[in-house]
Amino acid sequence: MHKMKLKGLILLTVFSLALAGFKEKPDKENLPKLDWVQAVGAKKMPTSKTVFEVTKYGAVNDGKTLNTKAIQATIDACAAKGGGIVTFAPGAYLTGAIYLKKGVHLRLDKGVTLLGSQDLADYPDMESRIAGIEMVWPSALINVLDQEKVAITGEGTVHAQGKPFWDAYWKLRKTYEPKGLRWIVDYDAKRPRTLLISESSDITVQGITLQQAGFWTVHVLYSDHITVDGITIQNNIDGHGPSTDGIDIDSSSHILVENCDIDCNDDNFCLKAGRDWDGLRVNRPTEYVVIRDCISRKGGGLITFGSETSGGIRHVLAYNLKAKGTGVGLRFKSATTRGGTVEEIYLQNIEMEEVGTPIEVAMNWNPSYSYSTLPEGYNYETLPAHWKTMLTPVEPTEKGIPTFRNIYISDIKVQSARKAIAAAGVEQSWIQNFRLKNIDINAKTAGKITYAKDWLFENFNISTQDNSKIATEHVSNVAL
């Protein structure tokens, strides 16, 4: 499951930790000089222009007929001919899981809507990784598995119709929480992702609108050279679904995300790399990622690192971003069983309005979810395999302590935040070498920094309604 398909990668020069890359003006010419930036994104597209129209293979655009077999037959015919363009006449097409293949360009034109089936049986189980552990999980609505040179483009819509899966989750959680099983709810409540790109290279997703994901919307897993450009995600339709992340980049490399607009109910743009024992076993980083010219609206975090950090997250450049009403702006989160290092992160030219906390760092995030403890009355031997995975301890325990270091944040403007900053390392691992330059935050209150060392502030301005200043505790060389 872990084929390394990173083709033609060049050896990359290690970028200096100095602040020389940060300039006064946040235009593209003044971004950090990172040698790897030009290598991100898909380098190849499907080339065949032969058109395969799904209605000719039996698809019906009435929004009621289940078209899974007809759409898949069209994709298979296209791939068998060496690739081409799969198209749809205007209308709505109900479908379960479909699987794209090498050379296929799935084009959803304006007026075309794919509707996700609300029957979980229409999403066959497969081996995958979910929220940091490898386990059996339903296929996504659209799947790109072990493929290369695939595209999904157009002005059409993918409406996953995920609300029944939200309701099932909340029902299960209501049952599980009183039993001390909050930590396993998300893994037992199986919900299909909308788009999964796994073990794949040179994949382009462009222009489409995705709505009401049952779970994560776009999951890029164990893949390289992926471009996600100009998509719109609207998950807060007819409610607010749990864990409806926008774009999750998971143990993948050379990823470009640009011109995207995300409204969801969890992390908007999120980088992950495995959880706890299983993530440390896989030990595959997320690295060489560019996120630019994007907007987050409702959601858990404009850009989030973690909480699955086990394989490490490094070499990330994010700039020209806007957050409007997002819960957190720049978010770093992990737990003391995750391990992994988050480092060499460059965040520049970001505007935020009415966010909860513009800058948040938490190494002991959400304990009721982050730590797995089996209550009394259960027989370990009869537990499902993924329960056993979650319960496997990290040994030695020091391997579970994460590291956050070498984070460069500049040219940030924030209006109407609740708390300016909330940064908490842990006694075993202090947050190291954060550099904050040209920061202007207006907030109700200032916040606090704990267990931190070697933080440098330059032209750092906070105005607060309560006239508070940033409090510090257990810090070393934090020069406010």
PyMOL commands that set and color helices and strands:
alter all, ss='L'
color gray80, all
select helices_A, chain A and resi 19-21+28-30+37-39+54-57+68-80+120-122+163-179+182-188+276-282+367-370+380-382+385-391+397-400
alter helices_A, ss='H'
color red, helices_A
select strands_A, chain A and resi 51-53+62-66+84-87+91-95+98-100+104-107+112-116+125-130+133-138+142-145+148-153+157-159+195-198+201-206+209-211+218-221+224-229+232-234+247-250+253-258+261-263+267-272+286-296+301-305+313-324+328-333+341-353+357-362+403-424+431-464+471-479
alter strands_A, ss='S'
color yellow, strands_A
deselect
rebuild
show_as cartoon
